[in-house]
Amino acid sequence: MKAVKILVAVMSVLIVIGLGLVAYGVGGSLMSAPSSGTPPSPAVPPKPFSSTDLGQPAGSRIRGMETGRGRLALLVEGGGRDDRVVVVDLESGAVLGTVSLSPP
């Protein structure tokens, strides 16, 4: 019976320590969370560029887009060609390349 009491006491202490760590983690993440409102401005403002010609035929439509690592990937369809992905550099506005999505 004494062993059960010791086991219960040790487990109680572990539960209290665990709850303390959870409270510390939640409190720390709330303190470091950015304030709501305007997002932080980038260290270097982006350079504006004029309009960019994607080099796609008439009748082409942009069906989707994704951004990441300073690139814009546009899923383009129509225009008498197979579906394709056009990759644009967001800093310069230059078309980096086109990937055709033709069926195998």
N, C-alpha and C positions, 0 to 999 in steps of 0.2 A: 504494500500500500504506500510505503514511503517513496518507492521508486516512481509510482504514478504521480504523486504530488510534485516530485522534482521535475519529472517530464512535463507536466502541465505548466509549472513555473517557467521552465526554459522556453517552452513554446510560446507562452504569453509574452516573454521578453522579446523573442524573435518577431512576433506580430507587431509589437509596439515599435521596434526598430524599423521594420518594413514600412509601416504606416508613416513613420517620420521621414524616411527616405522618399516615399511617394509625395508627401507634402512638400518636401524641399525641392523635388524635381518640378512639380507643378508651379510652385512659387517662383522658382528661378526662370522657368519659361515664360511666365506671365510678366515678370519684370523686364526680360530682354525682348519681349514682343514689340514690334514697331507700332507706333501710335497710329490710330486710324486717321484717315485724311489723305493728304497728297503723298504719293510714293516718293521715296528718296530720289533725288536727281542724280544722274550718272556723273562720274568724275569729269568726263570730257563730253560736252554736248555733241550729238551727232551732226555730221556735216550734211547740209541740204544738197540735193542733187536735182537736176532738171528731169523732165520726163524721160522714161526709158522705153525703147522699142524692144519688145520681146521677140521680134522676128517670127511671129506666128501668122499663118494665113488668115484671110477674112473668114468669118464664121466660127472661129475658135472661141471657146468659152472656158473660163476658169471655174472648175468644179470644186476645188478645195485648196487650202493653203496651210502650211505649217512653218513655224520659225524655230530657229535654234542655231547657236554658235555663229551669230552674225549672218545667217543665210535665210533666205525665203524660198521655200519649195512650193511651186504652184502646180497643181494637177490640172492640165489643160486637155480638153476634148474637142472634137469636131474639126472643122476646117478642111475636111477631106483627108485627114491624116489619122494615124492610130493615136490613142490616148498617150500622153507624154507628161513628164515632169520637167519643168523649167526651173533651174536653180539660179537665184539672183543674189548677189552680194549686197547686203543692206547698207553697208558703209558707202560704197561707190555707186550703187545702182546698176552695175554691169552684170550682164547675163553670163554666168560662169559655165553653163552647159545645159544640154537637153538630153534626157533619158527617154527613149521610146519604150512604150509598154505594149509592144506588139505581141500577139499570141504566139506561142511556140510552134 
